[in-house]
Amino acid sequence: MEYIAFDAHKRYTLASVSRADGRLVREERIPHERGALSQFLARCEGGSPVAVETTGNWYWIVDEIEAAGFLPKLVHARKAKLMLGAINKTDKLDARGLNRLQQSGTLPTVWIPPAELRDRRDLPRTRMVLVRQRVQLKNRIHATLAKYALTPEATDLFGSQGRRWLKAHVQSLPTHTAFAVGHMLEQVDGLREQVRQFEQRMRTVFQPTPEIGLLMTLPGVAFTLSVVIALEVGDVTRFAGPEKLAAYAGTTPRVHSSGGKTRYGPLRPDVNRYLKWAFVEAANAICRIRTRHPQRHASCLYERIARRKGHQKAIGAVARHLAEATYWMLARQQPYREPRGEHRTVSSTEA
């Protein structure tokens, strides 16, 4: 049996092939051209596992590995690096290290989403990028107005009333500043139209499914967030339990426990950022409307922790509750139900 490892870069891949006893068979630098990887694999033992790190361009590499009749293994790059503990770093050392982990059966792998799911994910992910750009432009316009002591009379500067105020006051700005604000407003309008088109396409592509319907019963979650959560979670059975999904979604704090003392830090960064964004957005929505639903568990959870530890940690605790609830909802195919009695969620953020 052969073990194959690909150390992929932007323009080339360093491939290393070794036997089960660790003997090196061959190493080769393969340019990133369509068909080049397939030609290399044709000279290898069919059906062998191929380790590929979670780099930005792994989609097409995995597709070519599968098409050639080999078994792709997507590697958690950060965990693999910690496990190898190498002082020196070269392409050859990285590829050989992945093969050593394969031979010992300790290769840290992650789930490979199907090609169709990877394609569909680009819709909500790109929408998120566009929304972020729109927010940045809006913040810059607010900052520009503040530089010249212009305070909008409207609550929403970019609503109909706010636009009328802007039209009346933007000419009072210096010439070049007014020019810049006008162009930023045009970009905001253009991004708003693009976001609308993405949302329209999402409603066309993502017909109501049982999973999306269940997720829309979560507090603070409507259609867009339910689509993001459904696509990013994928097959929920790949998680051993609700705490694993919560960790994958970045809603669990860092823990440092030693000598009988435990300290909880900020939420982890090396996670699925899209899923983390969705749960944090839902938690913020719950925070905004908590006075309308004061008896809701998520509202009470926010109020209890916010009083003791502040807004940010309260949002993190609510996001974790939603992530754990998502696991049970998808695993049991049941809508969201308010926790009762001893089943109420106790987040480690409260510790």
WOFENUR-V415243 format. One record per residue. N is the residue number from 0. RES is the residue in one letter. PHI is phi as a letter, one per 30 degrees, with the letter a starting at -180 (* if undefined). Layout:
n=[N N]
res=[RES RES]
phi=[PHI PHI]
This chain:
n=[0 1 2 3 4 5 6 7 8 9 10 11 12 13 14 15 16 17 18 19 20 21 22 23 24 25 26 27 28 29 30 31 32 33 34 35 36 37 38 39 40 41 42 43 44 45 46 47 48 49 50 51 52 53 54 55 56 57 58 59 60 61 62 63 64 65 66 67 68 69 70 71 72 73 74 75 76 77 78 79 80 81 82 83 84 85 86 87 88 89 90 91 92 93 94 95 96 97 98 99 100 101 102 103 104 105 106 107 108 109 110 111 112 113 114 115 116 117 118 119 120 121 122 123 124 125 126 127 128 129 130 131 132 133 134 135 136 137 138 139 140 141 142 143 144 145 146 147 148 149 150 151 152 153 154 155 156 157 158 159 160 161 162 163 164 165 166 167 168 169 170 171 172 173 174 175 176 177 178 179 180 181 182 183 184 185 186 187 188 189 190 191 192 193 194 195 196 197 198 199 200 201 202 203 204 205 206 207 208 209 210 211 212 213 214 215 216 217 218 219 220 221 222 223 224 225 226 227 228 229 230 231 232 233 234 235 236 237 238 239 240 241 242 243 244 245 246 247 248 249 250 251 252 253 254 255 256 257 258 259 260 261 262 263 264 265 266 267 268 269 270 271 272 273 274 275 276 277 278 279 280 281 282 283 284 285 286 287 288 289 290 291 292 293 294 295 296 297 298 299 300 301 302 303 304 305 306 307 308 309 310 311 312 313 314 315 316 317 318 319 320 321 322 323 324 325 326 327 328 329 330 331 332 333 334 335 336 337 338 339 340 341 342 343 344 345 346 347 348 349 350]
res=[M E Y I A F D A H K R Y T L A S V S R A D G R L V R E E R I P H E R G A L S Q F L A R C E G G S P V A V E T T G N W Y W I V D E I E A A G F L P K L V H A R K A K L M L G A I N K T D K L D A R G L N R L Q Q S G T L P T V W I P P A E L R D R R D L P R T R M V L V R Q R V Q L K N R I H A T L A K Y A L T P E A T D L F G S Q G R R W L K A H V Q S L P T H T A F A V G H M L E Q V D G L R E Q V R Q F E Q R M R T V F Q P T P E I G L L M T L P G V A F T L S V V I A L E V G D V T R F A G P E K L A A Y A G T T P R V H S S G G K T R Y G P L R P D V N R Y L K W A F V E A A N A I C R I R T R H P Q R H A S C L Y E R I A R R K G H Q K A I G A V A R H L A E A T Y W M L A R Q Q P Y R E P R G E H R T V S S T E A]
phi=[* c c b b c c d b d c a b c c b b b d d d j d d c a b a c c d d b e j d d d d d d d c c d e i d d b d b d d d d c d e d d d d d d d d d i c c d b d c d e d d d d d d d h d d d b b e d d d d d d d d d d d d d i c d d c b d c d e e d d d d d d d d d d d e d d d d d d d d d d d d d d e d d d d d c h c c d d d d c d c d d d d d d d d d d c d d d d e e d d d d d d d d d d d d d d d d d d d d d d d d d d d d d d c d e c e d d d d d d d d e i c c d d d d d e d d d d d i d d d d c d a d d d d d d d d i c c d d b b b a i i c b b c c d d d c d b d d d d d e d d d d d d d d d d d c d d d b d d d e d d d d d d d d d d c b j d d d d d d d d d d e d d d d e e d d d d c h b d d b d d b h d d d d c d d d d d]
